[in-house]
């Protein structure tokens, strides 16, 4: 099954843009530039994943520029990949993203990493970043206004569900929750606050109870 995971994500390498995107939008595809980082992660934590097993999905919006866009792994920045997950083929100044730091601080509080990844798989509704004029992040809600990107996301999440057989999903942020409730309401869906800007103690407690 490791190879099925890699096959699904390797298929993303061919995606360069969507026809209805404005000319000022550029799709940032982490699986083109950083495939080795994603492959390391799958080899380390999912090499023995079997088809009859289940992993619940933790689903975000789309990659942040300093996080998943540099690793291919949802909610994971370079600093986390190297210093927490053990990736060795990267040195120098490591990108650090606030969301990744906060999410992994909660994971480490509750689990050993092997145990966590034996229960969950991290992913995003839309697996690519999008920037406008080479610098400004395009918001998830604006990306989802484009039918091609929206339908692509539905198919990507359906394939992820078929692969991981989740008993439930946890959505980080209202955008992913809304998408999942609209398209995959047959699954038990939970919501957790997206910690991009604030992460108050009451929201941390929700993480402790849900993970």
ABEGO torsion letter per residue (X at the ends): XAAAAAAAAAAAAABABBAABBAABBBBBAAAAAAAAAAAAAAAAAAABBAABBBBBBBBBBBBAABAAAAGBBGBBAAAAAAAAGBAABBEBBBBBAAAAAAAAAAAAABBAAAAAAABBBBBABABBBBBGGABBBBAAAAAABAAAAAAAAAAAAAAAAAAGBABBBBBEAAAAAAAAAAAAABBBBBBBBAAABBBAAAAAAAAAAX
